[in-house]
Amino acid sequence: MSKTHDTEDALANALQGAQSQTLAVRAGQARTNEDEHSEALFLTSSYVFKDCADAQARFSGDIEGSVYSRYTNPTVRNFELRLAAMEGAEDCIATSSGMGAIMSMCLAHLSAGDHIICSSDVFGSTVVLLNNFFAKFGVEISYVKLTDINGWRDAIQPNTKLFFIETPSNPLNEVGDIRALSALSKEHNILFAVDNCFCTPALQLPLALGADLIIHSATKYIDGQGRCLGGAVVGSAEHIEPVRNVVRAGGPSMSPFNAWVFLKGLETLHLRMKAHSDSALAIAHWLESQEQIEAVFYAGLESHLGHELAKSQQSHFGGVLSFRVKGDQAAAWRFIEATQVISLTANLGDAKSTIVHPATTTHSRLSPEARATAGITDNLIRVAVGLEALDDLLIDLQRGIETL
């Protein structure tokens, strides 16, 4: 056995039972014969075979080895193994974006005539993907309020194959009861997928709470600095293999460079998520005290209806909050445009704080009725709290308050 394999096996043995913070720094790495300390970046589209028999064996899967970077790349695999370890999962498949992850998961596990139940307050692009594309190919979709367990039970049909939720939800921070939905899905032999984008494995472990699959937009907190697009589906080997086949055939693959960036992001994930959460909680309390603010939506607030449930599922409450100003769309726009430090952009999970008007951006492709059902009002503002000094963010938000 080579020195590389000896080192790899020793590391894997040492990480058995390791805490998530350690896995975020160490898991999944297979050092080359150069014995590099940082993860290697393999910028190659293809791989050279020793001979024709070797090529045949790799293509057939009879032996391990890289074939083509659309579906086998050592850097991407390092990221997949590390994220799987952090989520307590058997396997993971990386994709080109978070939406690519949702699409690949649905293509793998759904057929024409199947039925999905999706929470009504998911990201706008998720609704567009399901309604405009999967429905076109004969998949039926029902939307149920995330917190209405009886509504989920009533929506089940004989052909229901998938539950899909975000928790906490984007942008209202609604909290879904993962344990209760898991019990309901298992009772009816339904696959249960949780979008864990807002929490990441640093704050929430959906598989441990009963989910079957986890969706990530690595673009957000896993990167943490707004640099790269990427996604992932995490779960059991049985559930991930069909998704891997979709990525292999269809090509929504993660680039090796992006995977390398995400590996670096995972190393600081726990530190960043705690910092995001601490500042977001302070800002939520401050906003709640302002008379110009109609309502604040953040699960860390004791006034939030999902607060106790969030405490039972999450170690912290995350960096995203939303609030309604007293007034109309014009008032919300005045607030947003008065800020000078916080960036007006639709992304989140960045070291830089961001602010956006969901009704005219992230959820603008939804019908007015769908926006109303999801609680996306014209006076709603979403803030993703970054890593700047808290006092500077409060001063910036005060600029917005003064326009109301």
Buried (B, 14 or more C-beta within 10 A) or exposed (E): EEEBEEBBEEBBEEBEEBEBBBBBBBBBBBBEEEEEEEBBBBEBEEBEBEEEEEBEBBEEEEEEBBBBBBBBBBBBBBBBBBBBBBBBBBBBBBBBBBBBBBBBBBBBBBEEEBBBBBBBBBBBBBBBBBBEEBEEEEBBBBBBBBBBBEBBBEBBEEEBBBBBBBBBBBBBBBBBBBBBBBEBBEEEEBBBBBBBBBBBBBBBBBBBBBBBBBBBBBBBBBBBBBBBBBBBBBBEEEBBEBBBBBBBEBEBBBBBBBBBBBBBBBBBBBBBBBBBBBBBBBBBBBBBEBEBBBBBBBBBBEEBBBBEBBBEBBBBBBBBBBBBBEBEBEBBBBBBBBBEBBBEBEBBBBBBBBBBBBBEBBBEBBEEEBBEBBBBBBBBBBBBBBBBEBEEBBEBBEBBBEBB
